[in-house]
Amino acid sequence: MAPTKLILDTDPGVDDVLALFLLIASPEVQIEAITVCFGNTTVEKAYNNTFKVYQVIQTHLDAHPEDAHRFPNFRKDGHRPHYAKGAQGPLHGQMNLAEYFHGPDGLSDISTTHPQYDVEPSFWPIDNPYLNLSAKPAHEVILDILGREPAGTVTLLACGPLTNVSRALSTSPDVFSRVRRVVSMGGNLDVPGNTSATSEFNFFADPYAVRHLLEEVQKVPSPFQFTLVPLDITSKHTIMFDQLIPRDAVDGEGRAAQLAVPERPIEAFISTLLRRPRKVLSQLGLTDDFEMHDPLAAWYVIRSAAAEIATAEGWKTIKRKFVIETAGEYTKGMCIVDRR
């Protein structure tokens, strides 16, 4: 079957990058556009982080060309996803970033600790070999893709705050309603938050965008499916850090150690990204595992790519009624569920 066309709206931090790797490695989808917003870090740094992913894949394939088949969305048949920068902050209210967890660059501060991952100048030209760099803002690129493709064929996966998505909907409800479905990693309905006692980060970062999307989803000319992948499910899907980072990757002083079997480029990159979250979680007294928030949302999109409705084998969707608290003193970003 032909792959499902996908727009990825993201704020590349650590788990966003893992989701992007997964999508690039999945033939079930074809990435039409990647749009970036603020969130885990500033939009400028987040924009740069996507280049780092593509650069490390190329470095990996230069060393291991036999792995080319593992990345069907990497320079596939010359297809280059459109790449655009979007919202620098929320629709309203104070900007909050998740740099406390993801580091000042969004990727565990590798810009300081591992400058070898900085983006080479060859990645920046307009004729970038991997991405079709756009001068348009993200929400316009989203609308361009939805307008040119047949209605009901493009999935929009949002792994960050919903600001770009909300702006696209506001700009042209008619065009936006051509989307097949919007899948959002965000929110928490029946479990605690991960940014405050009541709120998940993406919804906390721009609750006004979430409220707008929820209010308008049934008003557009053709109501679209809005599927939430909340903490209720993502926090249950974890991988132990020692399965993601080689046990002897660091010595007792926290310095990089000599591995018995050297890590391949992508393995080394991911190990580097995950050390800061591991340290932060340890300092908080939490278990030594990593919650796969954005990768799980990406996996849902991949597994349901061929489904006519927002379900796939092994998955179940439940309709829930809730509103978003936008400015509560203690509950900003909270999903207020109608439990009647």
Disulfide bonds with the S-S distance in Angstrom:
none
